[in-house]
Amino acid sequence: MKNGYTMKSVQSVEEFEALSSSWAPVAMLNPPILPFVCHDWFRVWLRNFASNNQLRIFAIAEDEVFFAFAPFLMKKERYRGCRVRKLELMGNTYSPVRQFIVDHTSPEQVGKAVDAFFSGLKEQKEMSWDVLDLSSLPEESSFYEILARYMEDRNIPFSPYPCFGDWYQDGIDCSGEEYLSLLPEKIRKDFQYCKRRLEREGRLEFRVVSAGEGVEEAIDAYYGVYGRSWQKQEKIGPTFHRDLAWIAAERGWLRLAFLYQDDLPIAAQFWMVSGATAYILKTVYDQEYRKYSPGKVLTSEMFRYVIDVDGVTSIDYVQGDEDYKKDWTPKRRERKGILVYNDTTRGRFLAFLDRRLVPFVNGNRFLRRLKDGVSVLVRRG
Protein backbone atom coordinates (compact mmCIF):
# COMPACT_ATOMS: atom_id res chain seq x y z
CA MET A 1 0.00 0.00 0.00
CA LYS A 2 1.12 3.55 -0.65
CA ASN A 3 2.93 5.74 1.90
CA GLY A 4 4.22 2.75 3.82
CA TYR A 5 0.75 1.79 5.09
CA THR A 6 -0.38 -1.80 5.40
CA MET A 7 -3.84 -3.04 6.36
CA LYS A 8 -4.53 -6.49 7.72
CA SER A 9 -8.06 -7.91 7.64
CA VAL A 10 -8.86 -9.85 10.82
CA GLN A 11 -11.73 -12.29 10.32
CA SER A 12 -11.71 -14.57 13.37
CA VAL A 13 -12.08 -14.08 17.10
CA GLU A 14 -8.75 -15.84 17.61
CA GLU A 15 -6.96 -13.33 15.37
CA PHE A 16 -8.72 -10.49 17.17
CA GLU A 17 -7.59 -11.82 20.57
CA ALA A 18 -4.00 -11.83 19.30
CA LEU A 19 -4.21 -8.07 18.64
CA SER A 20 -4.65 -7.24 22.34
CA SER A 21 -1.09 -6.07 23.02
CA SER A 22 -1.02 -3.87 19.89
CA TRP A 23 -4.52 -2.52 20.49
CA ALA A 24 -3.95 -1.37 24.08
CA PRO A 25 -1.46 1.50 23.52
CA VAL A 26 -3.61 2.97 20.71
CA ALA A 27 -6.79 2.82 22.81
CA MET A 28 -4.97 4.48 25.71
CA LEU A 29 -4.58 7.60 23.56
CA ASN A 30 -8.33 8.18 24.01
CA PRO A 31 -8.74 8.54 27.81
CA PRO A 32 -12.17 10.24 27.70
CA ILE A 33 -13.77 7.24 25.98
CA LEU A 34 -11.26 4.50 26.87
CA PRO A 35 -13.88 2.06 28.23
CA PHE A 36 -15.64 1.99 24.84
CA VAL A 37 -12.60 1.62 22.59
CA CYS A 38 -10.43 -0.76 24.61
CA HIS A 39 -9.85 -4.33 23.45
CA ASP A 40 -11.84 -5.76 26.36
CA TRP A 41 -14.96 -3.78 25.38
CA PHE A 42 -15.00 -5.33 21.90
CA ARG A 43 -14.20 -8.78 23.28
CA VAL A 44 -17.26 -8.59 25.57
CA TRP A 45 -19.37 -7.11 22.77
CA LEU A 46 -18.43 -9.88 20.33
CA ARG A 47 -19.23 -12.54 22.91
CA ASN A 48 -22.76 -11.19 23.30
CA PHE A 49 -23.75 -9.69 19.96
CA ALA A 50 -21.67 -10.98 17.04
CA SER A 51 -24.38 -13.50 16.05
CA ASN A 52 -23.84 -14.85 12.53
CA ASN A 53 -22.25 -11.69 11.15
CA GLN A 54 -18.76 -11.95 9.70
CA LEU A 55 -15.95 -10.26 11.60
CA ARG A 56 -13.95 -7.69 9.64
CA ILE A 57 -11.47 -5.82 11.82
CA PHE A 58 -8.88 -3.85 9.89
CA ALA A 59 -5.53 -3.37 11.61
CA ILE A 60 -3.66 -0.45 10.01
CA ALA A 61 0.10 -0.09 10.33
CA GLU A 62 2.75 2.36 9.21
CA ASP A 63 6.26 1.00 8.84
CA GLU A 64 5.01 -2.25 10.46
CA VAL A 65 3.73 -0.50 13.62
CA PHE A 66 -0.05 -0.58 14.21
CA PHE A 67 -1.46 2.91 14.74
CA ALA A 68 -5.18 2.40 14.01
CA PHE A 69 -7.89 -0.26 14.11
CA ALA A 70 -11.21 -0.16 12.25
CA PRO A 71 -13.67 -2.66 13.80
CA PHE A 72 -16.38 -3.73 11.34
CA LEU A 73 -18.89 -6.50 10.78
CA MET A 74 -19.96 -7.73 7.36
CA LYS A 75 -23.74 -8.09 7.21
CA LYS A 76 -26.14 -9.35 4.56
CA GLU A 77 -29.43 -7.50 4.91
CA ARG A 78 -32.12 -5.56 3.09
CA TYR A 79 -31.85 -1.84 2.51
CA ARG A 80 -34.33 0.14 0.42
CA GLY A 81 -35.78 -3.19 -0.70
CA CYS A 82 -32.41 -4.46 -1.97
CA ARG A 83 -30.34 -7.26 -0.56
CA VAL A 84 -26.95 -5.69 0.16
CA ARG A 85 -23.61 -6.56 1.63
CA LYS A 86 -22.98 -3.96 4.29
CA LEU A 87 -19.79 -3.21 6.17
CA GLU A 88 -20.92 -1.72 9.49
CA LEU A 89 -18.87 -0.26 12.31
CA MET A 90 -19.09 -2.70 15.18
CA GLY A 91 -21.65 -1.74 17.79
CA ASN A 92 -25.34 -1.52 18.63
CA THR A 93 -27.66 0.19 21.11
CA TYR A 94 -25.22 -0.65 23.91
CA SER A 95 -22.42 1.30 22.21
CA PRO A 96 -22.13 4.97 23.29
CA VAL A 97 -19.85 5.74 20.34
CA ARG A 98 -18.42 3.94 17.35
CA GLN A 99 -15.30 5.04 15.53
CA PHE A 100 -11.83 3.98 14.48
CA ILE A 101 -9.43 3.29 17.31
CA VAL A 102 -6.73 5.88 16.62
CA ASP A 103 -5.27 8.91 18.35
CA HIS A 104 -8.25 11.26 17.99
CA THR A 105 -6.32 14.15 19.53
CA SER A 106 -4.18 14.20 16.38
CA PRO A 107 -6.00 15.18 13.16
CA GLU A 108 -2.90 14.04 11.27
CA GLN A 109 -3.17 10.51 12.67
CA VAL A 110 -6.91 10.41 11.99
CA GLY A 111 -6.34 11.57 8.41
CA LYS A 112 -3.68 8.90 7.89
CA ALA A 113 -6.02 6.22 9.26
CA VAL A 114 -8.89 7.27 6.96
CA ASP A 115 -6.62 7.39 3.91
CA ALA A 116 -5.03 4.04 4.70
CA PHE A 117 -8.42 2.42 5.33
CA PHE A 118 -10.04 3.44 2.04
CA SER A 119 -6.86 2.70 0.09
CA GLY A 120 -6.73 -0.72 1.74
CA LEU A 121 -10.36 -1.48 0.91
CA LYS A 122 -9.66 -0.88 -2.78
CA GLU A 123 -6.86 -3.43 -2.69
CA GLN A 124 -8.96 -6.13 -1.01
CA LYS A 125 -10.50 -7.37 -4.24
CA GLU A 126 -11.84 -10.56 -2.66
CA MET A 127 -14.12 -8.63 -0.32
CA SER A 128 -17.27 -7.32 -2.00
CA TRP A 129 -19.45 -4.69 -0.29
CA ASP A 130 -22.20 -2.34 -1.42
CA VAL A 131 -22.55 0.12 1.45
CA LEU A 132 -20.32 1.15 4.32
CA ASP A 133 -22.18 2.24 7.46
CA LEU A 134 -20.26 4.41 9.93
CA SER A 135 -22.76 4.99 12.71
CA SER A 136 -22.75 6.83 16.06
CA LEU A 137 -19.69 8.97 15.39
CA PRO A 138 -19.16 11.58 18.15
CA GLU A 139 -19.41 15.12 16.81
CA GLU A 140 -16.79 16.38 19.28
CA SER A 141 -14.17 14.18 17.61
CA SER A 142 -12.33 15.30 14.49
CA PHE A 143 -13.04 11.92 12.88
CA TYR A 144 -16.44 12.81 11.41
CA GLU A 145 -15.27 16.02 9.72
CA ILE A 146 -12.04 14.48 8.43
CA LEU A 147 -13.94 11.48 7.06
CA ALA A 148 -16.56 13.64 5.30
CA ARG A 149 -13.91 15.95 3.84
CA TYR A 150 -11.89 12.96 2.59
CA MET A 151 -14.85 11.61 0.62
CA GLU A 152 -15.87 15.02 -0.71
CA ASP A 153 -12.34 15.63 -2.01
CA ARG A 154 -12.37 12.28 -3.83
CA ASN A 155 -15.99 12.41 -5.05
CA ILE A 156 -16.92 9.31 -3.09
CA PRO A 157 -20.74 9.29 -2.77
CA PHE A 158 -22.00 9.34 0.82
CA SER A 159 -25.01 10.42 2.86
CA PRO A 160 -24.81 11.84 6.39
CA TYR A 161 -27.59 11.01 8.83
CA PRO A 162 -28.40 11.74 12.50
CA CYS A 163 -28.16 8.94 15.06
CA PHE A 164 -29.03 10.12 18.57
CA GLY A 165 -28.34 12.78 21.14
CA ASP A 166 -25.99 12.52 24.11
CA TRP A 167 -26.87 14.56 27.21
CA TYR A 168 -23.96 15.46 29.47
CA GLN A 169 -22.44 18.08 31.74
CA ASP A 170 -18.77 18.93 31.84
CA GLY A 171 -16.67 21.52 33.65
CA ILE A 172 -18.08 20.48 37.05
CA ASP A 173 -16.10 22.38 39.69
CA CYS A 174 -18.37 22.20 42.73
CA SER A 175 -19.44 19.69 45.37
CA GLY A 176 -22.13 17.11 44.71
CA GLU A 177 -24.57 18.93 46.96
CA GLU A 178 -23.90 22.22 45.17
CA TYR A 179 -24.46 20.54 41.81
CA LEU A 180 -27.82 19.18 42.94
CA SER A 181 -28.82 22.59 44.30
CA LEU A 182 -28.42 24.03 40.79
CA LEU A 183 -30.83 21.54 39.19
CA PRO A 184 -34.31 22.71 38.14
CA GLU A 185 -36.52 23.27 41.19
CA LYS A 186 -39.10 20.73 40.07
CA ILE A 187 -36.68 17.79 39.85
CA ARG A 188 -34.89 18.86 43.04
CA LYS A 189 -38.09 18.96 45.08
CA ASP A 190 -39.25 15.70 43.51
CA PHE A 191 -36.32 13.51 44.54
CA GLN A 192 -36.19 15.10 48.00
CA TYR A 193 -39.90 14.44 48.55
CA CYS A 194 -39.62 10.85 47.26
CA LYS A 195 -36.66 10.16 49.52
CA ARG A 196 -38.61 11.32 52.59
CA ARG A 197 -41.55 9.10 51.62
CA LEU A 198 -39.30 6.06 51.24
CA GLU A 199 -37.62 6.76 54.57
CA ARG A 200 -41.04 6.80 56.27
CA GLU A 201 -41.79 3.37 54.77
CA GLY A 202 -38.60 1.69 55.96
CA ARG A 203 -34.84 1.87 56.39
CA LEU A 204 -33.24 3.40 53.29
CA GLU A 205 -29.63 2.65 52.33
CA PHE A 206 -27.43 3.71 49.42
CA ARG A 207 -24.63 1.35 48.36
CA VAL A 208 -21.96 1.40 45.65
CA VAL A 209 -19.94 -1.66 44.60
CA SER A 210 -16.82 -1.11 42.53
CA ALA A 211 -14.52 -4.10 43.09
CA GLY A 212 -13.69 -6.98 45.38
CA GLU A 213 -15.54 -10.06 46.51
CA GLY A 214 -18.91 -8.32 46.44
CA VAL A 215 -18.99 -7.86 42.66
CA GLU A 216 -20.70 -11.16 41.80
CA GLU A 217 -23.34 -10.67 44.47
CA ALA A 218 -23.89 -7.09 43.30
CA ILE A 219 -24.33 -8.20 39.70
CA ASP A 220 -26.92 -10.76 40.83
CA ALA A 221 -28.72 -7.99 42.74
CA TYR A 222 -28.62 -5.74 39.66
CA TYR A 223 -30.21 -8.42 37.49
CA GLY A 224 -32.76 -9.07 40.21
CA VAL A 225 -33.92 -5.45 40.09
CA TYR A 226 -33.78 -5.52 36.32
CA GLY A 227 -36.10 -8.52 36.30
CA ARG A 228 -38.65 -6.56 38.37
CA SER A 229 -38.31 -3.35 36.37
CA TRP A 230 -40.56 -1.78 33.76
CA GLN A 231 -37.95 -2.23 31.07
CA LYS A 232 -38.50 -4.61 28.19
CA GLN A 233 -36.23 -7.60 28.52
CA GLU A 234 -33.49 -7.71 25.88
CA LYS A 235 -33.67 -10.67 23.55
CA ILE A 236 -29.92 -10.70 22.88
CA GLY A 237 -26.86 -10.19 24.99
CA PRO A 238 -28.46 -11.22 28.31
CA THR A 239 -25.05 -11.46 30.00
CA PHE A 240 -23.54 -8.31 28.47
CA HIS A 241 -23.66 -6.21 31.64
CA ARG A 242 -22.44 -9.13 33.75
CA ASP A 243 -19.42 -9.62 31.49
CA LEU A 244 -18.80 -5.88 31.29
CA ALA A 245 -19.05 -5.49 35.07
CA TRP A 246 -16.17 -7.89 35.63
CA ILE A 247 -13.98 -6.13 33.08
CA ALA A 248 -14.89 -2.74 34.56
CA ALA A 249 -14.16 -3.98 38.09
CA GLU A 250 -10.71 -5.19 37.02
CA ARG A 251 -9.98 -1.80 35.44
CA GLY A 252 -11.37 0.21 38.39
CA TRP A 253 -14.20 1.65 36.28
CA LEU A 254 -17.19 -0.11 37.81
CA ARG A 255 -19.77 1.70 39.91
CA LEU A 256 -22.80 -0.53 40.55
CA ALA A 257 -25.18 1.59 42.62
CA PHE A 258 -28.17 0.42 44.66
CA LEU A 259 -30.95 1.89 46.71
CA TYR A 260 -32.05 -0.57 49.41
CA GLN A 261 -35.16 -0.44 51.54
CA ASP A 262 -35.04 -2.83 54.49
CA ASP A 263 -32.29 -4.81 52.71
CA LEU A 264 -34.32 -5.16 49.49
CA PRO A 265 -32.74 -3.51 46.41
CA ILE A 266 -35.46 -1.37 44.83
CA ALA A 267 -33.33 0.55 42.31
CA ALA A 268 -30.04 -0.19 40.59
CA GLN A 269 -27.77 1.70 38.21
CA PHE A 270 -24.75 0.65 36.16
CA TRP A 271 -22.18 3.45 35.99
CA MET A 272 -18.55 3.50 34.90
CA VAL A 273 -15.95 6.08 35.88
CA SER A 274 -12.89 6.58 33.69
CA GLY A 275 -10.51 9.46 34.28
CA ALA A 276 -12.61 12.50 35.15
CA THR A 277 -15.81 11.26 33.47
CA ALA A 278 -18.71 9.25 34.87
CA TYR A 279 -20.87 7.33 32.37
CA ILE A 280 -24.45 6.27 33.14
CA LEU A 281 -25.02 3.06 31.19
CA LYS A 282 -28.21 1.58 32.66
CA THR A 283 -30.86 2.55 35.21
CA VAL A 284 -33.58 0.20 36.51
CA TYR A 285 -35.97 0.10 39.43
CA ASP A 286 -38.53 -2.25 40.97
CA GLN A 287 -41.89 -1.57 39.33
CA GLU A 288 -43.72 -2.07 42.64
CA TYR A 289 -42.02 1.08 43.98
CA ARG A 290 -42.77 3.22 40.97
CA LYS A 291 -44.88 5.76 42.89
CA TYR A 292 -41.83 6.57 45.04
CA SER A 293 -39.55 7.29 42.04
CA PRO A 294 -36.61 5.35 43.56
CA GLY A 295 -34.61 5.89 40.37
CA LYS A 296 -34.56 9.65 40.92
CA VAL A 297 -33.49 9.19 44.53
CA LEU A 298 -30.67 6.86 43.51
CA THR A 299 -29.58 9.20 40.72
CA SER A 300 -29.25 12.10 43.18
CA GLU A 301 -27.11 9.94 45.48
CA MET A 302 -24.88 8.85 42.62
CA PHE A 303 -24.34 12.39 41.38
CA ARG A 304 -23.11 13.28 44.88
CA TYR A 305 -20.92 10.18 44.98
CA VAL A 306 -19.11 10.51 41.66
CA ILE A 307 -18.50 14.23 42.18
CA ASP A 308 -17.39 14.07 45.83
CA VAL A 309 -15.73 10.64 45.99
CA ASP A 310 -14.49 10.03 42.43
CA GLY A 311 -13.82 13.71 41.74
CA VAL A 312 -15.30 13.64 38.23
CA THR A 313 -15.72 16.86 36.29
CA SER A 314 -18.01 15.39 33.63
CA ILE A 315 -21.14 13.21 33.78
CA ASP A 316 -22.44 11.60 30.59
CA TYR A 317 -25.81 9.93 30.02
CA VAL A 318 -24.24 8.24 26.99
CA GLN A 319 -27.17 8.17 24.58
CA GLY A 320 -30.86 8.89 24.12
CA ASP A 321 -33.05 11.97 24.09
CA GLU A 322 -35.37 11.12 26.98
CA ASP A 323 -36.69 14.34 28.53
CA TYR A 324 -35.54 13.58 32.07
CA LYS A 325 -31.87 13.58 31.09
CA LYS A 326 -31.77 17.29 30.32
CA ASP A 327 -32.89 18.00 33.91
CA TRP A 328 -29.74 16.37 35.29
CA THR A 329 -27.25 17.14 32.49
CA PRO A 330 -28.28 20.17 30.39
CA LYS A 331 -25.76 19.94 27.53
CA ARG A 332 -26.45 17.97 24.35
CA ARG A 333 -24.23 16.78 21.52
CA GLU A 334 -24.93 14.67 18.45
CA ARG A 335 -23.87 11.23 17.42
CA LYS A 336 -23.78 11.22 13.62
CA GLY A 337 -23.64 8.62 10.89
CA ILE A 338 -22.25 8.43 7.37
CA LEU A 339 -23.39 5.93 4.74
CA VAL A 340 -20.81 5.37 1.98
CA TYR A 341 -21.78 3.81 -1.36
CA ASN A 342 -19.41 1.53 -3.22
CA ASP A 343 -18.99 1.50 -6.99
CA THR A 344 -21.10 -1.64 -7.44
CA THR A 345 -24.45 -1.95 -9.23
CA ARG A 346 -26.35 -1.95 -5.93
CA GLY A 347 -24.11 0.73 -4.44
CA ARG A 348 -24.70 3.11 -7.38
CA PHE A 349 -28.44 2.43 -7.33
CA LEU A 350 -28.70 3.12 -3.60
CA ALA A 351 -26.62 6.27 -3.94
CA PHE A 352 -29.08 7.49 -6.57
CA LEU A 353 -32.05 6.67 -4.31
CA ASP A 354 -30.66 8.25 -1.16
CA ARG A 355 -28.95 11.28 -2.64
CA ARG A 356 -31.32 12.21 -5.48
CA LEU A 357 -34.65 10.40 -5.68
CA VAL A 358 -35.65 10.41 -2.00
CA PRO A 359 -34.79 14.12 -1.45
CA PHE A 360 -36.74 14.98 -4.63
CA VAL A 361 -39.82 13.03 -3.49
CA ASN A 362 -39.66 14.47 0.03
CA GLY A 363 -39.43 17.96 -1.41
CA ASN A 364 -42.63 17.52 -3.44
CA ARG A 365 -45.83 17.64 -1.37
CA PHE A 366 -47.89 15.44 -3.74
CA LEU A 367 -45.17 12.80 -4.15
CA ARG A 368 -44.50 12.80 -0.42
CA ARG A 369 -48.17 12.07 0.34
CA LEU A 370 -48.21 9.36 -2.30
CA LYS A 371 -45.09 7.79 -0.81
CA ASP A 372 -46.56 7.90 2.71
CA GLY A 373 -49.76 6.26 1.47
CA VAL A 374 -47.83 3.46 -0.23
CA SER A 375 -45.77 2.95 2.94
CA VAL A 376 -48.96 2.52 5.01
CA LEU A 377 -50.29 -0.06 2.56
CA VAL A 378 -47.00 -1.96 2.63
CA ARG A 379 -46.95 -2.02 6.45
CA ARG A 380 -50.51 -3.36 6.49
CA GLY A 381 -49.41 -6.18 4.24
Wavefront OBJ file of the C-alpha trace (Angstrom):
o trace
v 0.000 0.000 0.000
v 1.120 3.552 -0.650
v 2.933 5.744 1.899
v 4.221 2.750 3.823
v 0.752 1.792 5.095
v -0.380 -1.796 5.397
v -3.843 -3.036 6.356
v -4.527 -6.487 7.719
v -8.060 -7.915 7.644
v -8.858 -9.854 10.819
v -11.726 -12.286 10.318
v -11.713 -14.571 13.367
v -12.078 -14.079 17.103
v -8.746 -15.838 17.609
v -6.961 -13.328 15.367
v -8.723 -10.487 17.174
v -7.589 -11.819 20.566
v -3.998 -11.831 19.299
v -4.211 -8.068 18.639
v -4.650 -7.239 22.335
v -1.091 -6.066 23.020
v -1.017 -3.873 19.888
v -4.522 -2.517 20.490
v -3.953 -1.372 24.082
v -1.460 1.496 23.518
v -3.606 2.968 20.712
v -6.787 2.821 22.812
v -4.970 4.477 25.714
v -4.578 7.596 23.558
v -8.330 8.178 24.009
v -8.743 8.540 27.807
v -12.169 10.244 27.703
v -13.773 7.235 25.979
v -11.262 4.503 26.869
v -13.883 2.059 28.233
v -15.636 1.991 24.843
v -12.596 1.622 22.593
v -10.427 -0.763 24.609
v -9.850 -4.328 23.452
v -11.844 -5.764 26.357
v -14.958 -3.782 25.382
v -14.996 -5.331 21.904
v -14.197 -8.775 23.281
v -17.257 -8.590 25.570
v -19.373 -7.112 22.770
v -18.432 -9.881 20.328
v -19.227 -12.540 22.905
v -22.757 -11.189 23.303
v -23.752 -9.693 19.958
v -21.674 -10.981 17.040
v -24.382 -13.499 16.051
v -23.843 -14.846 12.528
v -22.249 -11.694 11.146
v -18.761 -11.950 9.696
v -15.954 -10.263 11.596
v -13.945 -7.690 9.636
v -11.473 -5.816 11.819
v -8.880 -3.851 9.887
v -5.530 -3.367 11.607
v -3.660 -0.452 10.009
v 0.103 -0.092 10.329
v 2.747 2.362 9.212
v 6.262 1.003 8.837
v 5.012 -2.247 10.463
v 3.726 -0.498 13.616
v -0.050 -0.575 14.213
v -1.458 2.906 14.739
v -5.177 2.401 14.010
v -7.890 -0.262 14.111
v -11.210 -0.164 12.252
v -13.674 -2.662 13.801
v -16.381 -3.725 11.345
v -18.887 -6.504 10.780
v -19.962 -7.732 7.358
v -23.741 -8.091 7.205
v -26.137 -9.352 4.562
v -29.427 -7.498 4.914
v -32.119 -5.564 3.085
v -31.853 -1.839 2.512
v -34.331 0.140 0.420
v -35.784 -3.193 -0.702
v -32.410 -4.460 -1.974
v -30.336 -7.263 -0.558
v -26.955 -5.693 0.159
v -23.606 -6.555 1.633
v -22.981 -3.965 4.291
v -19.788 -3.206 6.168
v -20.924 -1.717 9.489
v -18.868 -0.257 12.307
v -19.089 -2.705 15.176
v -21.648 -1.736 17.793
v -25.339 -1.517 18.634
v -27.664 0.186 21.112
v -25.221 -0.654 23.913
v -22.416 1.299 22.209
v -22.132 4.968 23.290
v -19.851 5.738 20.344
v -18.415 3.943 17.355
v -15.304 5.044 15.532
v -11.828 3.982 14.475
v -9.428 3.290 17.311
v -6.733 5.879 16.624
v -5.266 8.915 18.352
v -8.251 11.262 17.995
v -6.325 14.148 19.527
v -4.180 14.197 16.380
v -5.998 15.183 13.157
v -2.900 14.044 11.269
v -3.174 10.508 12.673
v -6.909 10.413 11.994
v -6.340 11.565 8.406
v -3.682 8.905 7.888
v -6.023 6.220 9.260
v -8.888 7.273 6.964
v -6.617 7.392 3.910
v -5.032 4.036 4.703
v -8.423 2.418 5.335
v -10.037 3.438 2.036
v -6.858 2.705 0.094
v -6.725 -0.716 1.736
v -10.361 -1.477 0.907
v -9.658 -0.881 -2.775
v -6.857 -3.427 -2.690
v -8.960 -6.129 -1.015
v -10.505 -7.375 -4.236
v -11.837 -10.556 -2.663
v -14.123 -8.626 -0.325
v -17.266 -7.317 -1.996
v -19.448 -4.693 -0.290
v -22.205 -2.341 -1.424
v -22.546 0.124 1.453
v -20.317 1.151 4.320
v -22.176 2.241 7.462
v -20.257 4.414 9.933
v -22.762 4.989 12.714
v -22.747 6.825 16.065
v -19.685 8.970 15.386
v -19.158 11.584 18.146
v -19.405 15.115 16.805
v -16.793 16.384 19.284
v -14.175 14.180 17.614
v -12.331 15.304 14.490
v -13.036 11.922 12.883
v -16.445 12.814 11.413
v -15.272 16.023 9.720
v -12.042 14.481 8.426
v -13.940 11.477 7.058
v -16.557 13.645 5.295
v -13.905 15.947 3.837
v -11.886 12.962 2.587
v -14.855 11.609 0.617
v -15.865 15.020 -0.711
v -12.341 15.625 -2.011
v -12.368 12.282 -3.829
v -15.989 12.414 -5.053
v -16.916 9.308 -3.089
v -20.745 9.290 -2.770
v -22.000 9.344 0.823
v -25.013 10.424 2.858
v -24.809 11.843 6.387
v -27.585 11.006 8.831
v -28.405 11.739 12.496
v -28.158 8.945 15.061
v -29.026 10.123 18.565
v -28.337 12.784 21.145
v -25.988 12.525 24.109
v -26.873 14.563 27.213
v -23.955 15.458 29.465
v -22.442 18.077 31.738
v -18.771 18.929 31.844
v -16.675 21.517 33.649
v -18.085 20.480 37.045
v -16.100 22.381 39.691
v -18.367 22.200 42.726
v -19.438 19.688 45.365
v -22.130 17.113 44.706
v -24.570 18.931 46.960
v -23.900 22.217 45.167
v -24.458 20.538 41.814
v -27.825 19.178 42.936
v -28.817 22.585 44.296
v -28.421 24.030 40.788
v -30.835 21.537 39.191
v -34.314 22.714 38.140
v -36.518 23.274 41.192
v -39.103 20.728 40.073
v -36.676 17.794 39.848
v -34.889 18.862 43.040
v -38.086 18.960 45.080
v -39.253 15.704 43.509
v -36.319 13.507 44.544
v -36.185 15.104 48.003
v -39.901 14.437 48.546
v -39.620 10.848 47.261
v -36.659 10.160 49.521
v -38.610 11.322 52.594
v -41.549 9.099 51.620
v -39.299 6.064 51.236
v -37.624 6.756 54.575
v -41.039 6.796 56.273
v -41.794 3.365 54.774
v -38.600 1.691 55.960
v -34.844 1.874 56.389
v -33.237 3.395 53.295
v -29.632 2.647 52.328
v -27.428 3.713 49.424
v -24.632 1.353 48.356
v -21.958 1.396 45.652
v -19.943 -1.664 44.605
v -16.821 -1.112 42.530
v -14.521 -4.099 43.091
v -13.686 -6.979 45.375
v -15.537 -10.064 46.507
v -18.914 -8.320 46.439
v -18.993 -7.858 42.659
v -20.698 -11.158 41.797
v -23.344 -10.674 44.473
v -23.885 -7.091 43.300
v -24.332 -8.200 39.697
v -26.920 -10.761 40.829
v -28.721 -7.993 42.736
v -28.620 -5.743 39.663
v -30.209 -8.421 37.486
v -32.757 -9.069 40.215
v -33.921 -5.446 40.092
v -33.777 -5.515 36.316
v -36.102 -8.524 36.301
v -38.647 -6.565 38.368
v -38.314 -3.349 36.375
v -40.555 -1.777 33.763
v -37.953 -2.231 31.067
v -38.496 -4.612 28.192
v -36.227 -7.602 28.519
v -33.486 -7.710 25.884
v -33.668 -10.666 23.552
v -29.920 -10.699 22.878
v -26.857 -10.188 24.985
v -28.456 -11.217 28.310
v -25.048 -11.457 29.996
v -23.537 -8.315 28.475
v -23.663 -6.210 31.639
v -22.440 -9.125 33.751
v -19.423 -9.623 31.487
v -18.797 -5.878 31.291
v -19.048 -5.490 35.066
v -16.169 -7.890 35.632
v -13.981 -6.135 33.081
v -14.887 -2.737 34.561
v -14.162 -3.980 38.092
v -10.712 -5.191 37.020
v -9.981 -1.797 35.439
v -11.370 0.213 38.389
v -14.196 1.654 36.278
v -17.188 -0.114 37.809
v -19.774 1.699 39.914
v -22.804 -0.532 40.545
v -25.183 1.586 42.616
v -28.172 0.420 44.659
v -30.953 1.887 46.715
v -32.048 -0.572 49.407
v -35.155 -0.438 51.538
v -35.040 -2.827 54.491
v -32.290 -4.810 52.713
v -34.318 -5.157 49.494
v -32.741 -3.506 46.408
v -35.459 -1.369 44.832
v -33.335 0.554 42.310
v -30.036 -0.186 40.585
v -27.769 1.700 38.206
v -24.753 0.652 36.163
v -22.182 3.453 35.993
v -18.552 3.504 34.901
v -15.948 6.078 35.875
v -12.891 6.579 33.690
v -10.514 9.463 34.279
v -12.613 12.502 35.153
v -15.807 11.265 33.473
v -18.709 9.249 34.873
v -20.870 7.330 32.372
v -24.450 6.269 33.141
v -25.024 3.058 31.191
v -28.209 1.575 32.664
v -30.860 2.554 35.212
v -33.577 0.201 36.509
v -35.971 0.102 39.427
v -38.533 -2.245 40.970
v -41.886 -1.572 39.333
v -43.724 -2.066 42.636
v -42.017 1.084 43.979
v -42.774 3.220 40.970
v -44.877 5.763 42.894
v -41.829 6.566 45.044
v -39.545 7.289 42.044
v -36.613 5.347 43.560
v -34.610 5.894 40.369
v -34.563 9.649 40.921
v -33.490 9.187 44.528
v -30.673 6.858 43.508
v -29.579 9.204 40.719
v -29.250 12.097 43.179
v -27.110 9.941 45.480
v -24.883 8.848 42.617
v -24.343 12.394 41.377
v -23.105 13.279 44.878
v -20.925 10.178 44.983
v -19.108 10.507 41.663
v -18.503 14.233 42.178
v -17.391 14.067 45.829
v -15.731 10.635 45.986
v -14.485 10.032 42.433
v -13.820 13.711 41.735
v -15.302 13.644 38.229
v -15.718 16.863 36.288
v -18.010 15.389 33.627
v -21.144 13.213 33.782
v -22.442 11.597 30.587
v -25.814 9.933 30.019
v -24.237 8.243 26.989
v -27.172 8.166 24.575
v -30.857 8.885 24.122
v -33.047 11.972 24.094
v -35.371 11.125 26.982
v -36.692 14.337 28.529
v -35.536 13.580 32.070
v -31.869 13.583 31.092
v -31.765 17.292 30.324
v -32.892 18.001 33.913
v -29.737 16.374 35.288
v -27.254 17.139 32.491
v -28.279 20.173 30.388
v -25.764 19.944 27.527
v -26.447 17.973 24.349
v -24.232 16.776 21.518
v -24.928 14.665 18.449
v -23.873 11.227 17.417
v -23.779 11.225 13.620
v -23.640 8.625 10.887
v -22.249 8.431 7.368
v -23.389 5.925 4.742
v -20.811 5.372 1.979
v -21.779 3.813 -1.362
v -19.407 1.525 -3.218
v -18.993 1.505 -6.990
v -21.104 -1.643 -7.438
v -24.448 -1.946 -9.233
v -26.351 -1.951 -5.932
v -24.108 0.726 -4.442
v -24.697 3.110 -7.381
v -28.440 2.426 -7.335
v -28.700 3.119 -3.598
v -26.617 6.269 -3.942
v -29.080 7.491 -6.569
v -32.053 6.669 -4.312
v -30.658 8.255 -1.157
v -28.948 11.277 -2.638
v -31.322 12.214 -5.485
v -34.651 10.402 -5.679
v -35.647 10.413 -2.001
v -34.790 14.121 -1.455
v -36.738 14.975 -4.630
v -39.822 13.025 -3.490
v -39.660 14.466 0.027
v -39.429 17.963 -1.413
v -42.629 17.520 -3.443
v -45.834 17.639 -1.373
v -47.893 15.436 -3.738
v -45.174 12.802 -4.152
v -44.504 12.799 -0.419
v -48.169 12.074 0.340
v -48.208 9.362 -2.298
v -45.091 7.785 -0.808
v -46.557 7.897 2.708
v -49.758 6.261 1.470
v -47.832 3.459 -0.227
v -45.773 2.951 2.938
v -48.957 2.522 5.008
v -50.286 -0.064 2.564
v -46.995 -1.962 2.626
v -46.946 -2.024 6.452
v -50.509 -3.355 6.490
v -49.407 -6.175 4.241
l 1 2 3 4 5 6 7 8 9 10 11 12 13 14 15 16 17 18 19 20 21 22 23 24 25 26 27 28 29 30 31 32 33 34 35 36 37 38 39 40 41 42 43 44 45 46 47 48 49 50 51 52 53 54 55 56 57 58 59 60 61 62 63 64 65 66 67 68 69 70 71 72 73 74 75 76 77 78 79 80 81 82 83 84 85 86 87 88 89 90 91 92 93 94 95 96 97 98 99 100 101 102 103 104 105 106 107 108 109 110 111 112 113 114 115 116 117 118 119 120 121 122 123 124 125 126 127 128 129 130 131 132 133 134 135 136 137 138 139 140 141 142 143 144 145 146 147 148 149 150 151 152 153 154 155 156 157 158 159 160 161 162 163 164 165 166 167 168 169 170 171 172 173 174 175 176 177 178 179 180 181 182 183 184 185 186 187 188 189 190 191 192 193 194 195 196 197 198 199 200 201 202 203 204 205 206 207 208 209 210 211 212 213 214 215 216 217 218 219 220 221 222 223 224 225 226 227 228 229 230 231 232 233 234 235 236 237 238 239 240 241 242 243 244 245 246 247 248 249 250 251 252 253 254 255 256 257 258 259 260 261 262 263 264 265 266 267 268 269 270 271 272 273 274 275 276 277 278 279 280 281 282 283 284 285 286 287 288 289 290 291 292 293 294 295 296 297 298 299 300 301 302 303 304 305 306 307 308 309 310 311 312 313 314 315 316 317 318 319 320 321 322 323 324 325 326 327 328 329 330 331 332 333 334 335 336 337 338 339 340 341 342 343 344 345 346 347 348 349 350 351 352 353 354 355 356 357 358 359 360 361 362 363 364 365 366 367 368 369 370 371 372 373 374 375 376 377 378 379 380 381
